[in-house]
């Protein structure tokens, strides 16, 4: 399967998880969660950490990332790498504070 199809499939699965369940992230958090789809290639579990595009960083700046982190379902870690999320946020100059919980991961543990 080509990489673009994998990215798209990952985005579809991530979006389904974000928009389903009792805590609907899109309704809870400020900004357009859908705009974050451009960042999926940078946070997929497979592959190395790569710096995000400016478009990804711009999308991140338009969303309340802390709110998104608080509402991520625990099983989101099956689809995306929270470690890569932290990396992308740092590169985009939108880092999470140590001690923040994003999904089921504690950011302090990821930074050490």
Contact map, one row per residue, 1 for C-alpha under 8 A:
1110110000000000000000000000000000000000000000000000000000000000000000000000000000000000000000000000000000000000
1111110000000000000000000000000000000000000000000000000000000000000000000000000000000000000000000000000000000000
1111111000000000000000000000000000000000000000000000000000000000000000000000000000000000000000000000000000000000
0111111100000000000000000000000000000000000000000000000000000000000000000000000000000000000000000000000000000000
1111111110000000000000000000000000000000000000000000000000000000000000000000000000000000000000000000000000000000
1111111111000000000000000000000000000000000000000000000000000000000000000000000000000000000000000000000000000000
0011111111100000000000000000000000000001100100000000000000000000000000000000000000000000000000000000000000000000
0001111111110000000000000000000000000000000000000000000000000000000000000000000000000000000000000000000000000000
0000111111111000000000000000000000000000000000000000000000000000000000000000000000000000000000000000000000000000
0000011111111100000000000000000000000001000100000000000000000000000000000000001000000000000000000000000000000000
0000001111111110000000000000000000001001000000000000000000000000000000000000000000000000000000000000000000000000
0000000111111111000000000000000000000000000000000000000000000000000000000000000000000000000000000000000000000000
0000000011111111100000000000000000000000000000000000000000000000000000000000001000000000000000000000000000000000
0000000001111111110000000000000000000000000000000000000000000000000000000001001100000000000000000000000000000000
0000000000111111111000000000000001000000000000000000000000000000000000000000000000000000000000000000000000000000
0000000000011111111100000000000000000000000000000000000000000000000000000000000000000000000000000000000000000000
0000000000001111111110000000000000000000000000000000000000000000000000001001000000000000000000000000000000000000
0000000000000111111110011100000000000000000000000000000000000000000000011000000000000000000000000000000000000000
0000000000000011111110011100000000000000000000000000000000000000000000000000000000000000000000000000000000000000
0000000000000001111111110000000000000000000000000000000000000000000000000000000000000000000000000000000000000000
0000000000000000111111110000000000000000000000000000000000000000000000000000000000000000000000000000000000000000
0000000000000000000111110000000000000000000000000000000000000000000000000000000000000000000000000000000000000000
0000000000000000000111111001000000000000000000000000000000000000000000100000000000000000000000000000000000000000
0000000000000000011111111111000000000000000000000000000000000000000000100000000000000000000000000000000000000000
0000000000000000011000111111100010000000000000000000000000000000000100110000000000000000000000000000000000000000
0000000000000000011000011111110110000000000000000000000000000000000000000000000000000000000000000000000000000000
0000000000000000000000011111110000000000000000000000000000000000000000000000000000000000000000000000000000000000
0000000000000000000000111111110000000000000000000000000000000000001000000000000000000000000000000000000000000000
0000000000000000000000001111111000000000000000000000000000000011001100000000000000000000000000000000000000000000
0000000000000000000000000111111100000000000000000000000000000011001000000000000000000000000000000000000000000000
0000000000000000000000000000111110000000000000000000000000000111000000000000000000000000000000000000000000000000
0000000000000000000000000100011111110000000000000000000000000110000000000000000000000000000000000000000000000000
0000000000000000000000001100001111111000000000000000000000000010000000000000000000000000000000000000000000000000
0000000000000010000000000000000111111000000000000000000000000000000000000000000000000000000000000000000000000000
0000000000000000000000000000000111111100000000000000000000100000000000000000000000000000000000000000000000000000
0000000000000000000000000000000111111111000000000000000100110000000000000000000000000000000000000000000000000000
0000000000100000000000000000000011111111000000000000000000000000000000000000000000000000000000000000000000000000
0000000000000000000000000000000000111111100000000000001100100000000000000000000000000000000000000000000000000000
0000000000000000000000000000000000011111111000000001000100000000000000000000000000000000000000000000000000000000
0000001001100000000000000000000000011111111100000000000000000000000000000000000000000000000000000000000000000000
0000001000000000000000000000000000000111111100000000000000000000000000000000000000000000000000000000000000000000
0000000000000000000000000000000000000011111100001111000000000000000000000000000000011001000000000000000000000000
0000000000000000000000000000000000000011111110001000000000000000000000000000000111011001000000000000000000000000
0000001001000000000000000000000000000001111111100000000000000000000000000000001110010000000000000000000000000000
0000000000000000000000000000000000000000001111100000000000000000000000000000011110000000000000000000000000000000
0000000000000000000000000000000000000000000111110000000000000000000000000000000000000000000000000000000000000000
0000000000000000000000000000000000000000000111111000000000000000000000000000000000000000000000000000000000000000
0000000000000000000000000000000000000000000001111100000000000000000000000000000000000000000000000000000000000000
0000000000000000000000000000000000000000011000111110000000000000000000000000000000010010000000000000000000000000
0000000000000000000000000000000000000000010000011111000000000000000000000000000000000000000000000000000000000000
0000000000000000000000000000000000000000010000001111100000000000000000000000000000000001001000000000000000000000
0000000000000000000000000000000000000010010000000111110110000000000000000000000000000001001100000000000000000000
0000000000000000000000000000000000000000000000000011111110000000000000000000000000000000000000000000000000000000
0000000000000000000000000000000000000000000000000001111111000000000000000000000000000000000000000000000000000000
0000000000000000000000000000000000000100000000000000111111100000000000000000000000000000000000000000000000000000
0000000000000000000000000000000000010110000000000001111111110000000000000000000000000000000000000000000000000000
0000000000000000000000000000000000000000000000000001111111111000000000000000000000000000100100000000000000000000
0000000000000000000000000000000000000000000000000000011111111100000000000000000000000000000000000000000000000000
0000000000000000000000000000000000110100000000000000001111111110000000000000000000000000000000000000000000000000
0000000000000000000000000000000000010000000000000000000111111111100000000000000000000000100101000000000000000000
0000000000000000000000000000000000000000000000000000000011111111000000000000000000000000000001000000000000000000
0000000000000000000000000000001100000000000000000000000001111111000000000000000000000000000000000000000000000000
0000000000000000000000000000111110000000000000000000000000111111100000000000000000000000000000000000000000000000
0000000000000000000000000000111000000000000000000000000000011111111100000000000000000000000000000000000000000000
0000000000000000000000000000000000000000000000000000000000010011111110000000000000000000000000000000000000000000
0000000000000000000000000000000000000000000000000000000000000001111111000000000000000000000000010000010000000000
0000000000000000000000000001110000000000000000000000000000000001111111100000000000000000000000000000000000000000
0000000000000000000000001000100000000000000000000000000000000001111111110000000000000000000000000000000000000000
0000000000000000000000000000000000000000000000000000000000000000111111110000000000000000000000000000111000000000
0000000000000000000000000000000000000000000000000000000000000000011111110000000000000000000000000000111000000000
0000000000000000000000111000000000000000000000000000000000000000001111111000000000000000000000000000001000000000
0000000000000000010000001000000000000000000000000000000000000000000111111101000000000000000000000000011000000000
0000000000000000110000000000000000000000000000000000000000000000000000111111000000000000000000000000001100000000
0000000000000000000000000000000000000000000000000000000000000000000000011111100000000000000000000000001100000000
0000000000000000000000000000000000000000000000000000000000000000000000001111111000000000000000000000001100000000
0000000000000100100000000000000000000000000000000000000000000000000000011111111100000000000000000000001000000000
0000000000000000000000000000000000000000000000000000000000000000000000000111111111000000000000000000001100000000
0000000000000000000000000000000000000000000010000000000000000000000000000011111110000000000000000000000000000000
0000000001001100000000000000000000000000000110000000000000000000000000000011111110000000000000000000000000000000
0000000000000100000000000000000000000000001110000000000000000000000000000001111111011000000000000000000000000000
0000000000000000000000000000000000000000001110000000000000000000000000000000111111111000000000000000000000000000
0000000000000000000000000000000000000000001000000000000000000000000000000000100111111100000000000000011010000000
0000000000000000000000000000000000000000000000000000000000000000000000000000000011111110000000000000000000000100
0000000000000000000000000000000000000000011100001000000000000000000000000000000111111111000000000000000000000000
0000000000000000000000000000000000000000011000000000000000000000000000000000000111111111100000000000000000000000
0000000000000000000000000000000000000000000000000000000000000000000000000000000001111111110000110000000000100100
0000000000000000000000000000000000000000000000001000000000000000000000000000000000111111111000000000000000000000
0000000000000000000000000000000000000000011000000011000000000000000000000000000000011111111100000000000000000000
0000000000000000000000000000000000000000000000000000000010010000000000000000000000001111111111110000000000000000
0000000000000000000000000000000000000000000000000000000000000000000000000000000000000111111111110000000000000000
0000000000000000000000000000000000000000000000000011000000000000000000000000000000000011111111000000000000000000
0000000000000000000000000000000000000000000000000001000010010000000000000000000000000001111111100000000000000000
0000000000000000000000000000000000000000000000000000000000000000000000000000000000000000111111100000000000000000
0000000000000000000000000000000000000000000000000000000000011000000000000000000000000000111111110000000000000000
0000000000000000000000000000000000000000000000000000000000000000000000000000000000000100110111111000000000000000
0000000000000000000000000000000000000000000000000000000000000000010000000000000000000100110001111101000000100000
0000000000000000000000000000000000000000000000000000000000000000000000000000000000000000000000111111000000110000
0000000000000000000000000000000000000000000000000000000000000000000000000000000000000000000000011111000001110010
0000000000000000000000000000000000000000000000000000000000000000000000000000000000000000000000001111100001111000
0000000000000000000000000000000000000000000000000000000000000000000000000000000000000000000000011111110001110000
0000000000000000000000000000000000000000000000000000000000000000000011000000000000000000000000000011111111100000
0000000000000000000000000000000000000000000000000000000000000000010011010000000001000000000000000001111111100000
0000000000000000000000000000000000000000000000000000000000000000000011111111100001000000000000000000111110000000
0000000000000000000000000000000000000000000000000000000000000000000000001110100000000000000000000000111111000000
0000000000000000000000000000000000000000000000000000000000000000000000000000000001000000000000000000111111101100
0000000000000000000000000000000000000000000000000000000000000000000000000000000000000000000000000111110111111100
0000000000000000000000000000000000000000000000000000000000000000000000000000000000000100000000011111110011111110
0000000000000000000000000000000000000000000000000000000000000000000000000000000000000000000000001111000001111111
0000000000000000000000000000000000000000000000000000000000000000000000000000000000000000000000000010000011111111
0000000000000000000000000000000000000000000000000000000000000000000000000000000000100100000000000000000011111111
0000000000000000000000000000000000000000000000000000000000000000000000000000000000000000000000000100000000111111
0000000000000000000000000000000000000000000000000000000000000000000000000000000000000000000000000000000000011111
